[in-house]
């Protein structure tokens, strides 16, 4: 058998979903502009803090949108072995990270981990509705608590915590963390049902 014949056999028995998009205006987008809640203002915000908040809001919405319409099993589906990454794992991980950032600001010992040591946020991401509901509730709560704490520091140059880290660095790191994981979410969602778009 020639290699070309083998490739066609493999592709016909594969369960790889076909790529598709819901967008009709720009096919590389997740949704059409009129239906996309991200960055839909006419002008960008004024000021550094407002810009950082806007980017963080949009990345948070992107993660949420990448998870919409999926059942618990799909949300918990792993990417490729040996990775334990899944959309649900990302939600749990980001809840854990939001909690961790407060430990950079507040005195004393950091809050205990939500899901346990090491990679428990990913390892425990199983396809059960209670786990999904808990993860999204944890993320919303942790985001709100970190947002409230950082709202006490409108001056981005102020240094906080034991390591005297600039508030600006915390904001930039938050944006970077979500942006990085939204890239993972793009690929994870495409593997699940073939839907593409940024």
Long-range contacts (C-beta under 8 A, 24 or more apart in sequence): 16-194, 17-190, 17-191, 17-192, 17-193, 17-194, 18-194, 19-190, 19-194, 19-195, 19-196, 20-194, 20-195, 20-196, 21-195, 21-196, 21-197, 22-195, 22-197, 23-197, 28-196, 28-197, 28-198, 29-197, 29-198, 30-62, 30-65, 30-66, 30-195, 30-197, 30-198, 31-65, 31-197, 37-61, 38-62, 38-65, 48-156, 48-168, 49-154, 49-156, 49-171, 52-171, 52-172, 52-174, 52-175, 53-171, 55-175, 55-179, 56-171, 56-174, 56-175, 56-178, 59-175, 59-178, 59-179, 59-182, 60-143, 60-178, 62-178, 62-182, 62-185, 62-198, 63-90, 63-91, 63-94, 63-178, 63-181, 63-182, 63-185, 66-182, 66-185, 66-186, 66-188, 66-189, 67-91, 67-185, 70-189, 70-192, 70-193, 71-127, 72-127, 72-128, 72-129, 72-131, 72-132, 73-127, 74-127, 74-192, 74-193, 75-125, 75-127, 75-132, 76-125, 76-126, 76-127, 76-128, 76-131, 76-132, 77-127, 77-188, 77-191, 77-192, 79-184, 79-187, 79-188, 79-191, 80-191, 84-119, 84-122, 84-123, 84-125, 85-122, 85-184, 85-188, 86-122, 86-125, 86-188, 87-185, 87-188, 87-189, 87-192, 88-125, 88-126, 88-127, 88-131, 88-132, 88-135, 89-121, 89-122, 89-125, 90-181, 90-184, 90-185, 90-188, 91-125, 91-135, 91-136, 91-139, 92-121, 92-122, 92-124, 92-125, 92-135, 92-138, 92-139, 93-121, 93-122, 93-181, 94-139, 94-177, 94-178, 94-181, 95-121, 95-135, 95-138, 95-139, 95-141, 95-142, 95-143, 96-121, 96-142, 97-177, 98-139, 98-142, 98-143, 98-145, 98-146, 99-142, 99-145, 99-146, 101-146, 101-170, 101-173, 101-174, 102-145, 102-146, 102-149, 104-160, 104-161, 104-163, 104-165, 104-170, 105-149, 105-150, 105-153, 105-160, 105-161, 105-170, 106-149, 106-161, 107-161, 107-162, 114-138, 114-142, 146-174
